[in-house]
Amino acid sequence: MSIHHPIISVTGSSGAGTTSVRRIFEQIFRREDVAAAYIEGDAYHRYDRAEMKRVMAEEAARGNHHYSHFGPDSNLFEELEETFRSYSHTGTGKYRHYVHDDKEAAEYGGAPGTFTPWEPIPTPTDLLFYEGLHGAVASGNIDVARYADLKIGVVPVINLEWIQKIHRDRSHRGYSTEAVTDTILRRMPDYVNYICPQFTHTDINFQRVPTVDTSNPFIARWIPTADESIVVIRFKSPRGIDFPYLLSMIQGSWMSRANSIVIPGGKLDIAMQLILTPMILNLVEKKRRAA
């Protein structure tokens, strides 16, 4: 953690909604005139798209049917930790982009499914913003979590997460339900061992919970909407959180525990704005006073 070079990490599994949360952070940064450097978890995968398919096939041939993007063997945890460590000490580090599609290929160069070359994080910036799978990972000798000053978890309940993945992969990638189910099963050990434990390290978790029946996510015809959901917001340390103010500002909210507030799903944007803006400003003000 660093007063001079703060880091915010947003962590969630694939399809959890971290990209939507990033847009909320971008709004706050723009409104409050905060200069942020952005890095994405995809950039720290070990293999590009073609290499990952090859390695996965090789692992399956050896009898390993649980090789996934969630685990350490397919990610550059050491490089991610070094980027966090370097930024917290010097305000810079190395990063790259993973090119997802033709639109990003035109923006960054390179073919879809490949990485751009490593380059230095631009300077000067007020803070570093990470969004991806492993922003609070701590496993073995790796401890990315210790360098982040504000750690946010975005965590739909498991059935909802599966529904979102099934629908996304079928509609945008052309996969069958059976193929997506196989992916979910393949990822499960790494999900349990490397994704779930991160949410004990996060400072705030936003967990979306559907209020409609999702008992069998593999036959669900649509994703529950925001109005068909609630969001449980859990604070690791409730000290300093003005719960009466939040309850008065977020219509339909209530407290479920001493460190948790529940809001209607459609109020997530305003809740994040109210909760996160003062935290971001506090990090930036401390940095500027220490300069």
N, C-alpha and C positions, 0 to 999 in steps of 0.2 A: 504494500500500500504506500502511496506517495502523496504528500501535500502538493508538491511542485508539478507532478505529472499524473493526475488521477485517471483511473480506468473504470469504465462501466461495462459490464458484460451481461448480455441477455442470452440465456440458455434455455433451449427447449428442443425436444426431439423433432424429427422431420414431420412437417405438417402441423406443428403445434400452434403456429400463428406468430412466430418471432418476427417474420417480415412485416406484418401489420403493426407490431409493436415498434419496430424500427421507424416506421413512418410517424408514429406519435412522438418518438424521441426527436426526429428531424424537425417536426413542427416546433417543439420546445426549444431546440437549439437555434432555429431561425428566429423565433420570437424574442429570445433572450440574448441574441447576438453571441452565441457560444460557438467557437471554432472547433469542430470535432474531426478527428481522423477516424476513418471507418475501416475495419477489417472484418472479413467473413470467415466463418468456420470452414466452409468448403475449400478455401484456399490452403488449408492445412491437411487435406487428405493426402495420403502417401502416393496414390496412383491416379492417373487420369482415367477417363471413362473406359477406354479400350483396355488399358492395363488392368483395371479393376475387374473387368469381365474375365480376362485371362487368368489372373491370380485366383479369382473365386472358383473358376473351373478346375484349376490345379488343386486347390484346397479340397474341393468336393471329391476329386479323384482320389485324394489321400484319405478320404473318410471324414473330413471336417465339413459338416453341413451347416455350420453356424458362423461362418466368416462374414463379417458385415462392416459397413461404414461406421458403426458405433464403437468399435473396439480399438485397442492400441496398435495392433498390427497393421491396420489400414490407415492410420493417422500419424501425423508428425507432432506428437505431443511434446517432444523435446523442443522443437522449433517454436511451437505455440507458447510454451512456457518462457522461452528465451525472448520472444517478442514482447510478452507482458513484462518480463523482468527488465529488458532494455528500455522500454518506454517509461516504466516507473522510475528509472534512474536517470535517463538522459532525454526523454521526450521524443525519442525516435526508435526505429527498429526496422526489420524487413517485413515486407508483405507482398502478396501477389493476388491475382484474381483467378477464380475458376470460371471459365466461359460456359454458361449454361445453354445458350441458344444463339440463333442467328442475330438477334438484336444486340446481345452482348458482344458477339463476334465483331460486329460493325463498330461497337464502342471501344473495345479493348484490343482488338486484333486477335488473330489466332482462330482456330476452328472450334466449334462447339465441342465440349467434352475435354478440352485441354486447359492448361494453365498458362498464364502470362509469365514472363520472367520476374524473378524477385527484384524488388526495388525498395529504396528507403521510404519510410513513412514521411510524408511532407511535414515540414516545420515552418513556422511555429504553430502549435495547436493548443487549445485549452484542455483537451482531454482526448482519450482514446475510447472508441465505442466498438465493442465486439458483439456480433450476433451470429449464433451458430449452435452446434451440438455440445461443445465442450468448454464453455466459458467458466465453469467452476469445477473442472475435473481435478481430482486428487487421488492418485493411485500409484502405489509403489514409491519410486523416487520422484515422481512428477507431482507438482502442486501448483497448478495454474491459479486455483482459487485464492491463494494467499496474496496475489498481486492486485486483485481487483478491489477497488474501493466501494463499489456499489454493484451487487450481484442480484440480478432479476431472473426468476424462473417463470417460464410460461408453460403451463402444464395442463392440458385437457385431461380429463379422466380417460382411462385406457380405452374403453369402448368407443368414446367419441374420437379419440386419436386414430383408432383403427378405421372408423367410418370415413374420417377426413382423408386418410391415406388411400383407402380403397377408391373413393370417388375421384381423387386427384389423379391417381395413376391410371385409372380406367379412362377418364375423360381427356387428360392431357398427354398421356404416354401410350395409350392404346393397349394397356395390359388387361388380361382377363382377371376376374375375381380370384380364380385359383392361383394365378401367378403372384398376385399381391399377397394372398394368404401365405404362400410359400415364403415370400420375403419377410413377412411378419414373424413367422416361425423361426426362420433362419437368424433373425436379429435378436430374438428374445434373450439368450444368455448375455449378450453384450448390453442389451437394454437394461437388464436387471443389475449387471455388475458395474456399468460405466455411466449410464444415463441417470437412473433413479437416484444413486447416492449423491449426485450433485445438488439435489434440491434440499439436502440438509445443510449445505454450505451457503445457499442463497440468502440474501437479506430480506427479500420480498418474493413471495410466490403468488402468481395469478393463475388460479386453476378454474377452468371453465367446466361446468357441470350441466348436462342437458336435463331438462325437466319433462322430456318425453321418453317413451320407451326405446331404449337402445340395447335391449337384452341380447339380440343377435345382430351384431354389427355387420356381419357378412351378407345379410340380405336387405339391409337398410336401403331404401330407395332415394333418400336425400339426407343431406347433412342438417342437423338441427340448427335453426336460425338463432341469432343473438336473442331474439324475443322468446325463444323456447329454451333459454339457458339462464343460469345464474353464474356468477363468478365469485369464488372464495378467495379473498386476499389475506394471506398470512404474513405477518411481520415477525421476523426472527427475534427482534427486540422491540417491544411496543413502547419503550420509553421515548418520550418526546413526540409520539404520534397523537395528534389532536382528533381523537375519535368523535367527540361530540360535533366538531366542525364538519368532519366528513359525513356523518349521519345527517346533518342538517342540509348539506349541499347536494347529496346524492339521494334523490327521491327513491323510496322503496328499499333502502339499505337497512341492514340490522347487524348487530354483533352476535356471532355464534360462540366465540370464546374471547378470553381477555386479550388475545393477540390476533384476532381474526374478524374481518368484516365481510359481509355477504352483500353483493349488489346485483341488480338486474343485469342480464347480459348486455343489453343495449347501452348501459352506462359505463362500459369499460373505458372508453376514450376519455370522458370527463374525469373518471376516477384516477386514471393514470396521470392526467394533466395536474390534478390537485395534489396527488401524492408525490409525484416525481419532480415537479418543477422546483419546489423548495430544496429538495435533496441535491439536485443538479447545481442550483445556484450556490448552495453551501459549499460544495466541492470547488466551484470556480472562484468564489470569493476567498476561500482559504488559500488557493493557489496564488491569486493576485496579491493578497496581503503579504504572502511569504516571498514574493518576487523581489 
